[in-house]
Amino acid sequence: METLSQNAAGNIEELLNQAEYLKFKDPEKAILLYEQCKANFVNKQDTMGVIIVLERLSNLYANIANYHNSYVGYWEALILAEKLNNESAKASIYNGLGWLYSFFGRKEMAEEYFNKSIKINKELLNQKPQNNQRLLDDYYALATLFRKEDELKKARVYLDSCHDLKEPAEARHFLNAELGYVLAKEQEYEKAREVLLKVKPFFENADSSYLIILYPFLGEVYKNLGNLNESEKYYLIALDISKTFKSHLDLIPNIYEDLSEVYYLKGQFEHAYEVMQESKLLNEKQFGSRSQHNQRLLEIKDTYRIEMERQDQLIKEQRLKFLEQQHQINELQSYILTGTIAFLIILGFIIYRFLRTRYKAEKRLLQQKQQLEIQKAEEVLLVKNKELTTSALQAIEKEELLIETKEELLKQKKNPNPSEINKIIKKIDRSASLSWEEFELRFLAVNQEFYNKLKKQYPNLSQNDHKLCALIKLNFSSKDMAKLLGITVESVHTSRYRIRKKMDLDRSINLEDFIANL
């Protein structure tokens, strides 16, 4: 004990690890170590440390079939976890209580506590993504519970849930072993044997205490396959291992009972009777009402429930006093609040009506202003387009006059001085070019956006194409275009065709309508 105290004072973490190592090999020594750790945490007022030790100690008591101490330890840990409001600790304790109730065949209670643990662990995962090992443990526990209760469909559902969580490699061996147990329950003995033999090497090397669970299932499988010698072997090995590893002691009565059946089938009736008697003695010791460990468990009151009810009652009394003191103040506050709300509603309604009326007036004014601007712009555009049309017609008349003059001069070319006549002709050509430039400037002043769109959308159009597009937009006929541009009507048609081609227009599209909408 002195050595334990020195170790505890020196390094509690090392002491805990030593207890964990010894819990299945030397449970009594492990219990002493856990108690030393608990005392140290109590002295340091480390409540979380006390909870951790209580939980591990309760787990150890459950494995060595000391269910009373396990029960008391879990409830003591749960009360402390409630005081700390530590959800993670509560979930872990709920899981332990679920296992404890499952050992007693209290399926409803076990399922309730496993589901409580699942609910908390899901909430913790939603709040902060982390390792989902605890949720995996809960699903695995429910799969085991339903397998024990022969609800095999539910067991498979929870096994699937475990796989959905992408379990780590080590956990996969436990899940495969559980699958083998389910297959055995489903009487798929060949498949069960294949699965169990596949996982057996892992547990033989990594966790020998688990063989106390695995080997009896192999014994059952071989018994149902008619290989009684192999079945007997696995049952006996499991019992030998249980003497080395003080774990899963709740299963030992069942192992003796199944071994008794094997001896009976082999015709070894006396041996079968002896083993069956051993099974009954162990079962009575662990679960019977006369058990020294379990007599107090059956009589114990729900410590956790009583403590929580006491705390709730205290809170209710304090709350009642507070409400009595605040009653009159709350009434006054409610009157003031009601009056304030009514005033704010009326004020809000008045402001709303004012803003709504103002908004409608401004909206009407803006609409009228926009309509006037649109109307004015349309009128200006109409006037300017009329001016353009007039200018264009004047240019046409001037062009016709110049052409006539040009023709007369050509007729007189034989007798008069040819150089003078040529000068007159050049002058006339220059006048025609200036007339077009004057028209183009006026057109651009009114339809600048049209030219911009034309150049942007169809950059491959030439300057002559632009002229023709401008005349098309003003609804000039092909004949007037020819006169204004100084080309033939056939050339106008050819130019129109080239423009359609450059614009990649379908035959169904009217060129005049298309250009008018640009």
Secondary structure as GFF3:
##gff-version 3
##sequence-region A 1 518
A	DSSP	alpha_helix	2	10	.	.	.	ID=ss1
A	DSSP	alpha_helix	12	22	.	.	.	ID=ss2
A	DSSP	alpha_helix	27	43	.	.	.	ID=ss3
A	DSSP	alpha_helix	47	63	.	.	.	ID=ss4
A	DSSP	alpha_helix	67	84	.	.	.	ID=ss5
A	DSSP	alpha_helix	87	103	.	.	.	ID=ss6
A	DSSP	alpha_helix	107	127	.	.	.	ID=ss7
A	DSSP	alpha_helix	133	148	.	.	.	ID=ss8
A	DSSP	alpha_helix	152	164	.	.	.	ID=ss9
A	DSSP	alpha_helix	169	185	.	.	.	ID=ss10
A	DSSP	alpha_helix	189	206	.	.	.	ID=ss11
A	DSSP	three_ten_helix	208	210	.	.	.	ID=ss12
A	DSSP	alpha_helix	211	224	.	.	.	ID=ss13
A	DSSP	alpha_helix	228	244	.	.	.	ID=ss14
A	DSSP	three_ten_helix	249	251	.	.	.	ID=ss15
A	DSSP	alpha_helix	252	265	.	.	.	ID=ss16
A	DSSP	alpha_helix	269	287	.	.	.	ID=ss17
A	DSSP	alpha_helix	292	299	.	.	.	ID=ss18
A	DSSP	alpha_helix	303	411	.	.	.	ID=ss19
A	DSSP	alpha_helix	418	446	.	.	.	ID=ss20
A	DSSP	alpha_helix	448	457	.	.	.	ID=ss21
A	DSSP	alpha_helix	463	473	.	.	.	ID=ss22
A	DSSP	alpha_helix	478	485	.	.	.	ID=ss23
A	DSSP	alpha_helix	489	503	.	.	.	ID=ss24
A	DSSP	alpha_helix	511	516	.	.	.	ID=ss25
###
